[in-house]
Amino acid sequence: MDSLTHLLVGHAMGSVASSAAAQPMGGPVYWAVLIGNSLPDIDVPISLLLRRGIRLHRTFTHTLPGASALSAVAAACIGRVMPGTPFWLLFVWTLLGCFSHMALDCLNLFGARPFWPFSGRSIDLGVLHIFDPALVVLLGVPALLVATKAAPPYVLSGAFLWMWPYVLYRIARARRLYRGLKATGSVRARIVPWYSSWRYIMETATAIEFGYWQRGCRRIIASYPKQDSPVVRATLTYPQVSDFLAAAEYPYARVEEDADGFAVIWADALRQLRADFRPLRVRVGD
């Protein structure tokens, strides 16, 4: 999820946690939860400092061991700045904040691998967009009302609790849409959250189709025909193409011809929605 959503979730969750904690430990507990909800994304500045782009994003810091290590360091720092709260209490609440962060990331398209190194399986349920306006409004409006004293603090706690029925609704809705796509006879399909609405990717016998729903009817945005030409087949033996296809979920190819011969551009209809995605271009005969 985006940083704003993680901050809003941390603020709302911290409100719940601080009200449940014995005073005067409510303040440190609030900060533990707030920091924990954003802490796993520390991998972004680290990746940039190491000149790795954002390739380290959602790697070690988004795992159970990584979250535990980060939570221990953060809890120790909070305990030094705000003494009087047991380390174990700060650690638990920081870790719960990290778990909340990872859970939300697993609900969007790109997911995370929280159980690494025990399992390398990515969990990417694809029911929330990276930025979901409805979720931001659900958490942001109560936060603003409480901050301006236009509403009592328990309104913020209620917003955090109401967030989860919204998530369950999104899961149920995605399953209904998926069943509808499968009923059309598609080979396979994937529901794609698009802000607060939905898009889809579907593979048929002849093409990869990308589209959305309008008034209950499917609308096609793009259709990528399956290529079965000798030029495309020739690239299947290339190591870089094999690596690309091993990681791709909905791969397709297109052929370009120029004065020097043929080039095949491999892309992934699903992963090309990522800002850091780059198609693979290979020349036949290279």
VOPAGU-2260 file (C-alpha; in pm, 1 decimal, decimal comma):
REM VOPAGU-2260
SITE   aa  ch    i         X         Y         Z
SITE  MET   A    0       0,0       0,0       0,0
SITE  ASP   A    1     101,2     364,4     -31,5
SITE  SER   A    2     270,8     543,8     257,8
SITE  LEU   A    3     -35,9     755,6     338,5
SITE  THR   A    4    -255,3     449,1     389,4
SITE  HIS   A    5       4,6     284,0     614,2
SITE  LEU   A    6      26,5     603,1     821,2
SITE  LEU   A    7    -351,7     626,0     854,4
SITE  VAL   A    8    -378,0     260,2     952,8
SITE  GLY   A    9     -97,4     305,3    1203,9
SITE  HIS   A   10    -263,6     614,7    1348,7
SITE  ALA   A   11    -600,7     441,4    1384,9
SITE  MET   A   12    -452,3     118,1    1516,6
SITE  GLY   A   13    -232,4     314,7    1756,8
SITE  SER   A   14    -541,7     491,2    1889,6
SITE  VAL   A   15    -697,5     154,1    1969,2
SITE  ALA   A   16    -378,4      22,0    2128,2
SITE  SER   A   17    -305,3     330,9    2339,5
SITE  SER   A   18    -658,2     338,1    2479,3
SITE  ALA   A   19    -620,5     -26,6    2581,2
SITE  ALA   A   20    -279,4      24,2    2745,4
SITE  ALA   A   21    -241,9     123,8    3108,6
SITE  GLN   A   22    -140,7     484,4    3159,8
SITE  PRO   A   23     117,4     635,7    3128,9
SITE  MET   A   24     219,8     374,3    2870,8
SITE  GLY   A   25     -43,7     477,8    2615,0
SITE  GLY   A   26     183,9     730,6    2442,5
SITE  PRO   A   27     480,8     497,2    2385,9
SITE  VAL   A   28     244,8     219,5    2272,6
SITE  TYR   A   29      82,7     455,1    2021,1
SITE  TRP   A   30     422,6     544,3    1872,4
SITE  ALA   A   31     525,2     178,1    1863,9
SITE  VAL   A   32     218,3      90,3    1655,3
SITE  LEU   A   33     248,6     396,7    1432,0
SITE  ILE   A   34     616,4     334,2    1358,6
SITE  GLY   A   35     559,4     -38,5    1314,1
SITE  ASN   A   36     296,9      21,3    1046,4
SITE  SER   A   37     550,5     205,5     829,2
SITE  LEU   A   38     872,9      36,1     939,1
SITE  PRO   A   39     892,9    -239,6     670,9
SITE  ASP   A   40     910,5      27,4     398,4
SITE  ILE   A   41    1251,4     130,5     527,3
SITE  ASP   A   42    1375,1     -99,2     249,5
SITE  VAL   A   43    1292,2     172,8      -6,3
SITE  PRO   A   44    1549,6     433,6     110,2
SITE  ILE   A   45    1799,4     153,1     176,1
SITE  SER   A   46    1753,0      24,7    -179,3
SITE  LEU   A   47    1793,8     376,2    -320,5
SITE  LEU   A   48    2108,8     440,4    -114,9
SITE  LEU   A   49    2255,1     115,5    -246,9
SITE  ARG   A   50    2165,8     226,2    -601,4
SITE  ARG   A   51    1939,1     -72,1    -648,6
SITE  GLY   A   52    1633,8     130,3    -755,3
SITE  ILE   A   53    1342,4     -22,3    -563,6
SITE  ARG   A   54    1446,6    -383,0    -625,5
SITE  LEU   A   55    1494,3    -445,9    -251,7
SITE  HIS   A   56    1138,3    -330,9    -180,2
SITE  ARG   A   57     917,8    -596,0     -19,2
SITE  THR   A   58    1207,1    -829,6      41,5
SITE  PHE   A   59    1369,6    -899,0     381,2
SITE  THR   A   60    1195,7    -622,9     578,8
SITE  HIS   A   61     858,2    -765,4     471,9
SITE  THR   A   62     923,9   -1106,2     628,5
SITE  LEU   A   63     864,5   -1242,1     978,6
SITE  PRO   A   64    1237,8   -1247,5    1065,5
SITE  GLY   A   65    1292,7    -903,0     915,8
SITE  ALA   A   66     992,6    -751,3    1092,6
SITE  SER   A   67    1104,7    -905,4    1422,3
SITE  ALA   A   68    1456,0    -761,8    1390,0
SITE  LEU   A   69    1325,0    -416,8    1295,1
SITE  SER   A   70    1072,7    -422,7    1580,2
SITE  ALA   A   71    1340,4    -506,7    1836,1
SITE  VAL   A   72    1556,4    -212,1    1723,4
SITE  ALA   A   73    1259,7      26,4    1707,7
SITE  ALA   A   74    1129,2     -82,7    2049,3
SITE  ALA   A   75    1471,2     -23,7    2205,0
SITE  CYS   A   76    1488,6     324,9    2051,6
SITE  ILE   A   77    1135,3     415,3    2166,1
SITE  GLY   A   78    1219,1     289,5    2515,8
SITE  ARG   A   79    1519,7     519,0    2536,0
SITE  VAL   A   80    1329,4     824,8    2411,8
SITE  MET   A   81    1017,9     750,2    2618,1
SITE  PRO   A   82    1132,3     549,5    2923,0
SITE  GLY   A   83     896,7     371,8    3161,2
SITE  THR   A   84     736,6     118,3    2926,6
SITE  PRO   A   85     864,1    -242,8    2926,9
SITE  PHE   A   86    1067,7    -338,9    2623,6
SITE  TRP   A   87     857,4    -647,3    2560,1
SITE  LEU   A   88     538,3    -438,8    2541,0
SITE  LEU   A   89     688,2    -196,0    2291,1
SITE  PHE   A   90     830,1    -485,7    2090,2
SITE  VAL   A   91     494,2    -665,6    2071,3
SITE  TRP   A   92     304,3    -357,4    1957,2
SITE  THR   A   93     571,7    -257,1    1705,8
SITE  LEU   A   94     568,2    -610,7    1567,2
SITE  LEU   A   95     188,0    -605,8    1542,8
SITE  GLY   A   96     218,0    -281,1    1348,6
SITE  CYS   A   97     463,9    -449,7    1110,9
SITE  PHE   A   98     225,2    -744,8    1072,6
SITE  SER   A   99     -54,9    -503,7     984,3
SITE  HIS   A  100     169,6    -346,0     719,5
SITE  MET   A  101     257,0    -682,5     566,2
SITE  ALA   A  102    -106,1    -798,1     572,6
SITE  LEU   A  103    -215,4    -493,1     372,8
SITE  ASP   A  104      67,9    -542,2     125,2
SITE  CYS   A  105     -39,0    -903,6      75,1
SITE  LEU   A  106    -387,7    -779,6     -15,9
SITE  ASN   A  107    -269,8    -590,4    -324,8
SITE  LEU   A  108    -143,8    -702,9    -661,1
SITE  PHE   A  109     228,1    -725,2    -589,6
SITE  GLY   A  110     214,3    -899,6    -251,7
SITE  ALA   A  111     497,0   -1002,2     -21,9
SITE  ARG   A  112     676,2   -1315,1      99,4
SITE  PRO   A  113     617,8   -1289,8     475,0
SITE  PHE   A  114     718,5   -1649,8     554,0
SITE  TRP   A  115    1063,8   -1634,8     393,2
SITE  PRO   A  116    1302,7   -1819,6     446,8
SITE  PHE   A  117    1061,4   -2097,0     545,6
SITE  SER   A  118     862,6   -2044,2     226,2
SITE  GLY   A  119     939,3   -1833,2     -81,6
SITE  ARG   A  120     572,9   -1824,3    -185,3
SITE  SER   A  121     438,7   -1477,6    -259,3
SITE  ILE   A  122      99,2   -1390,2    -113,9
SITE  ASP   A  123     -73,5   -1144,5    -346,8
SITE  LEU   A  124    -451,0   -1164,1    -310,8
SITE  GLY   A  125    -508,4    -866,9    -540,3
SITE  VAL   A  126    -815,1    -717,9    -370,4
SITE  LEU   A  127    -677,8    -371,7    -284,3
SITE  HIS   A  128    -507,4    -124,7    -515,5
SITE  ILE   A  129    -178,4      31,5    -403,0
SITE  PHE   A  130    -389,3     343,1    -337,2
SITE  ASP   A  131    -751,7     275,0    -249,4
SITE  PRO   A  132    -947,8     604,6    -222,6
SITE  ALA   A  133   -1231,7     444,1     -26,6
SITE  LEU   A  134    -989,1     313,8     236,0
SITE  VAL   A  135    -815,0     650,0     262,7
SITE  VAL   A  136   -1150,6     825,7     313,7
SITE  LEU   A  137   -1264,4     563,3     565,2
SITE  LEU   A  138    -955,9     623,2     779,7
SITE  GLY   A  139    -864,0     979,9     686,2
SITE  VAL   A  140   -1193,9    1157,6     755,2
SITE  PRO   A  141   -1226,0    1025,9    1115,9
SITE  ALA   A  142    -859,0    1111,4    1175,7
SITE  LEU   A  143    -922,9    1468,0    1060,3
SITE  LEU   A  144   -1240,5    1498,3    1267,6
SITE  VAL   A  145   -1067,3    1375,2    1581,5
SITE  ALA   A  146    -763,7    1597,7    1520,9
SITE  THR   A  147    -987,8    1905,2    1494,4
SITE  LYS   A  148   -1190,7    1789,9    1799,0
SITE  ALA   A  149   -1502,9    1766,2    1583,5
SITE  ALA   A  150   -1548,2    1403,9    1693,6
SITE  PRO   A  151   -1452,3    1199,9    2001,5
SITE  PRO   A  152   -1140,9     973,6    1986,4
SITE  TYR   A  153   -1344,2     651,5    1973,8
SITE  VAL   A  154   -1454,4     746,4    1620,3
SITE  LEU   A  155   -1098,9     675,3    1504,9
SITE  SER   A  156   -1101,3     336,4    1676,6
SITE  GLY   A  157   -1430,1     259,5    1505,9
SITE  ALA   A  158   -1281,3     348,4    1167,6
SITE  PHE   A  159   -1001,1      97,3    1223,9
SITE  LEU   A  160   -1253,7    -174,6    1307,0
SITE  TRP   A  161   -1471,7     -87,8    1005,7
SITE  MET   A  162   -1171,7    -117,6     777,4
SITE  TRP   A  163   -1174,7    -495,9     804,0
SITE  PRO   A  164   -1536,6    -550,3     688,0
SITE  TYR   A  165   -1443,7    -336,5     386,7
SITE  VAL   A  166   -1148,6    -566,9     318,1
SITE  LEU   A  167   -1372,8    -873,7     352,4
SITE  TYR   A  168   -1620,4    -716,6     110,4
SITE  ARG   A  169   -1339,3    -664,1    -141,2
SITE  ILE   A  170   -1231,6   -1027,2    -106,2
SITE  ALA   A  171   -1586,9   -1152,1    -161,1
SITE  ARG   A  172   -1638,0    -919,7    -457,7
SITE  ALA   A  173   -1312,5   -1031,8    -621,3
SITE  ARG   A  174   -1417,5   -1395,4    -587,8
SITE  ARG   A  175   -1753,4   -1327,6    -753,0
SITE  LEU   A  176   -1589,6   -1146,8   -1043,6
SITE  TYR   A  177   -1335,3   -1425,8   -1081,7
SITE  ARG   A  178   -1607,4   -1690,8   -1096,8
SITE  GLY   A  179   -1781,0   -1484,6   -1364,5
SITE  LEU   A  180   -1464,3   -1476,5   -1576,3
SITE  LYS   A  181   -1411,7   -1849,5   -1540,1
SITE  ALA   A  182   -1771,0   -1908,7   -1649,7
SITE  THR   A  183   -1686,4   -1750,5   -1985,8
SITE  GLY   A  184   -1457,0   -2041,7   -2064,8
SITE  SER   A  185   -1128,0   -1860,0   -2009,5
SITE  VAL   A  186    -817,9   -2071,9   -1962,7
SITE  ARG   A  187    -730,6   -1869,6   -1654,6
SITE  ALA   A  188    -803,8   -1524,0   -1518,8
SITE  ARG   A  189    -686,3   -1268,2   -1263,9
SITE  ILE   A  190    -886,3    -992,2   -1095,4
SITE  VAL   A  191    -693,7    -662,8   -1082,1
SITE  PRO   A  192    -791,6    -396,4    -825,5
SITE  TRP   A  193    -799,0     -52,0    -984,1
SITE  TYR   A  194    -828,4     215,1    -715,1
SITE  SER   A  195   -1174,0     135,0    -572,4
SITE  SER   A  196   -1298,3     -44,8    -886,0
SITE  TRP   A  197   -1182,1    -351,6   -1077,1
SITE  ARG   A  198   -1004,5    -458,7   -1392,6
SITE  TYR   A  199    -915,5    -805,4   -1511,5
SITE  ILE   A  200    -665,6   -1008,5   -1710,3
SITE  MET   A  201    -790,7   -1320,7   -1882,9
SITE  GLU   A  202    -625,6   -1580,3   -2103,4
SITE  THR   A  203    -829,8   -1736,6   -2382,5
SITE  ALA   A  204    -729,7   -1991,1   -2644,3
SITE  THR   A  205    -610,6   -1717,9   -2878,0
SITE  ALA   A  206    -516,9   -1411,1   -2672,4
SITE  ILE   A  207    -441,5   -1240,3   -2341,0
SITE  GLU   A  208    -722,3    -993,5   -2271,0
SITE  PHE   A  209    -706,6    -690,3   -2039,1
SITE  GLY   A  210   -1025,1    -500,0   -1953,9
SITE  TYR   A  211   -1275,9    -372,4   -1698,8
SITE  TRP   A  212   -1647,1    -379,8   -1616,0
SITE  GLN   A  213   -1894,4    -107,5   -1708,4
SITE  ARG   A  214   -2254,7    -145,5   -1592,2
SITE  GLY   A  215   -2202,1    -516,0   -1548,4
SITE  CYS   A  216   -2055,1    -571,5   -1896,9
SITE  ARG   A  217   -1691,8    -648,5   -1975,9
SITE  ARG   A  218   -1505,6    -387,1   -2177,2
SITE  ILE   A  219   -1175,6    -475,1   -2342,6
SITE  ILE   A  220    -889,7    -227,4   -2301,3
SITE  ALA   A  221    -629,8    -432,3   -2488,4
SITE  SER   A  222    -601,2    -777,1   -2642,2
SITE  TYR   A  223    -265,6    -938,1   -2705,3
SITE  PRO   A  224    -287,7   -1219,3   -2965,1
SITE  LYS   A  225     -85,3   -1531,5   -2896,8
SITE  GLN   A  226     206,1   -1553,4   -3137,0
SITE  ASP   A  227     296,1   -1896,1   -3273,9
SITE  SER   A  228     540,8   -1787,3   -3540,8
SITE  PRO   A  229     884,8   -1941,9   -3601,6
SITE  VAL   A  230    1042,7   -1612,1   -3497,1
SITE  VAL   A  231     882,0   -1626,0   -3150,8
SITE  ARG   A  232     954,5   -1997,5   -3110,9
SITE  ALA   A  233    1320,5   -1933,9   -3193,7
SITE  THR   A  234    1358,7   -1710,1   -2886,8
SITE  LEU   A  235    1224,9   -1971,9   -2645,5
SITE  THR   A  236    1570,7   -2128,7   -2627,3
SITE  TYR   A  237    1735,7   -1804,0   -2517,2
SITE  PRO   A  238    1833,8   -1807,4   -2145,1
SITE  GLN   A  239    1702,1   -1454,8   -2085,7
SITE  VAL   A  240    1365,0   -1548,8   -2234,3
SITE  SER   A  241    1349,2   -1863,6   -2020,7
SITE  ASP   A  242    1418,4   -1654,9   -1709,2
SITE  PHE   A  243    1154,6   -1400,5   -1811,2
SITE  LEU   A  244     888,7   -1665,5   -1873,3
SITE  ALA   A  245     967,4   -1835,1   -1540,8
SITE  ALA   A  246     878,8   -1513,2   -1358,0
SITE  ALA   A  247     593,5   -1392,8   -1583,4
SITE  GLU   A  248     228,8   -1472,2   -1510,0
SITE  TYR   A  249      55,9   -1361,5   -1829,8
SITE  PRO   A  250     336,0   -1343,8   -2091,9
SITE  TYR   A  251     281,2   -1244,5   -2451,8
SITE  ALA   A  252     511,7   -1165,8   -2743,4
SITE  ARG   A  253     504,6    -936,3   -3041,5
SITE  VAL   A  254     736,7    -933,8   -3339,8
SITE  GLU   A  255     903,1    -624,9   -3485,7
SITE  GLU   A  256    1077,9    -622,8   -3822,2
SITE  ASP   A  257    1339,7    -371,1   -3928,8
SITE  ALA   A  258    1628,7    -345,7   -4173,7
SITE  ASP   A  259    1845,7    -572,3   -3957,5
SITE  GLY   A  260    1592,8    -854,0   -3922,3
SITE  PHE   A  261    1347,1    -944,9   -3647,8
SITE  ALA   A  262    1314,9    -859,1   -3280,6
SITE  VAL   A  263    1074,3   -1016,9   -3032,6
SITE  ILE   A  264     939,5    -810,7   -2743,5
SITE  TRP   A  265     824,8   -1021,6   -2450,0
SITE  ALA   A  266     596,1    -861,4   -2191,6
SITE  ASP   A  267     370,3    -964,9   -1903,8
SITE  ALA   A  268      14,5    -831,1   -1914,6
SITE  LEU   A  269      -3,3    -839,9   -1534,9
SITE  ARG   A  270     340,6    -721,4   -1428,0
SITE  GLN   A  271     346,8    -437,0   -1680,0
SITE  LEU   A  272     108,8    -257,4   -1442,4
SITE  ARG   A  273     408,6    -202,2   -1215,3
SITE  ALA   A  274     598,4     123,5   -1253,0
SITE  ASP   A  275     933,3     -58,4   -1253,9
SITE  PHE   A  276     837,0    -315,7   -1519,7
SITE  ARG   A  277    1045,2    -334,9   -1835,7
SITE  PRO   A  278     964,8    -561,3   -2133,7
SITE  LEU   A  279    1232,2    -794,7   -2265,1
SITE  ARG   A  280    1353,8    -726,0   -2617,6
SITE  VAL   A  281    1560,5    -991,1   -2795,2
SITE  ARG   A  282    1684,7   -1003,9   -3151,4
SITE  VAL   A  283    1646,6   -1330,1   -3337,2
SITE  GLY   A  284    1988,0   -1473,1   -3411,1
SITE  ASP   A  285    2173,5   -1282,0   -3134,9
